[in-house]
Amino acid sequence: MSDSSVSRARLWLDALRGFYRHQLPIESLDPVSRWLYAGRLLILVISAQAAVIAGLLALSYPGAELWLVIPLLFGFVIAHAISNLSNDYFGFVRGHDTPDSPRVRYTIHPLAHGVVKKESLRAALAILGAASLLIALFFTLERGLAAAILFVVGIAILYLYDAAPTSLKAIGLGELAAFLVGGPLMIGGGYFCVTGHFSLSATAAGVPYGLGIASILGGKHLDQAQFDREHSLRTLPVLLGDRWSRLLNQAAVLLMYLLIVVLVVARRLSPFALLVLLNLPAAWRVLKACSLPRPDGAPAGYIGWPLWFHRFNLIHNRRFGWLYILGLSLGAVWTLVVSPALHG
């Protein structure tokens, strides 16, 4: 492999694990890595995890068409990419993403830093929107009107979140929207798309994961609260204040684990799902960070400032998601392979 190929691969890998690198020279990015950073690939993992969780929950349903997890995963990731690009587009054209804004300071911004042109970003949104519509039509043909309703609800929340003239995040409802989409809608709705059957248990299994996604956004809004307050953006931390918002974030994280335990005790989840408890050290770091106000400046060597709470929550939720997936996978192997063999 040539040095240039290795260099490109490293750029692409960095986009997956290090989108906070604001100081990365723009001219060093190739066309692929420019779009990977513009779409915030690091965050798209969240939606990919939701699709996998929905698919693993569907394994226990007789007659589930598991191959449908593939278009489901693409649909979730595309919708999330649309949300990220839309957020940056409207934040920039409405004058919110200014040079002194946290969004422009903590990482590469596709428009503010000249990574892509405005026309190119609009074209990308149109292409992704068309792809999303095709996937929605596919699932509508497979599952009927209910799939179309799920798609319309998801698109409505996506539009209202940041593209609407008065966005949900600007009136304190961003965290609620993230919870509903990232948990019950994606995982419960994804389960339906794979099985053709609505399941209260699958929807409930999505609630802990949705709380984690809400905590990521809540942490980000906490970090941006001063800027948002000065620019009349009434996010939840602006409405509740710093202390109550930090307490709410802590409560969301604690509830993630409490609900997993409750679902296992109620036999709605495999006991293997308790593997998420291995993530308690990361949860403790979130709780500890949220017990104090945000520091005035970045610690030595810190990457991603002015984000603080957001990073603790993001790292915590990504690990929670992978452990949740591992636990559900082991539970499926036990139920479908090991247990029948032992009793056969």
ABEGO torsion letter per residue (X at the ends): XBAAAAAAAAAAAAAAABAABAABBAAABBAAAAAAAAAGAAAAAAAAAAAAAAAAAAAABBGBBAAAAAAAAAAAAAAAAAAAAAAAAAAAAAGABBAABAAAAABBBAAAAGABBAAAAAAAAAAAAAAAAAAAAAAAAAAEAAAAAAAAAAAAAAAAAAABABBAAAAGAAAAAAAAAABAAAAAAAAAAAAGBBBAAAAAAAAAAAAAAAAAAAAAAAAAAAAAAAAGBBBAAAAAEAAAAAAAAAAAAAAAAAAAAAAAAAGABBAAAAAAAAAAAAAAAAAAAAABBBBABBBBGBBGOABAAAAAAAAAAAAAAAAAAAAAAAAAAAAAAAAAAAAX
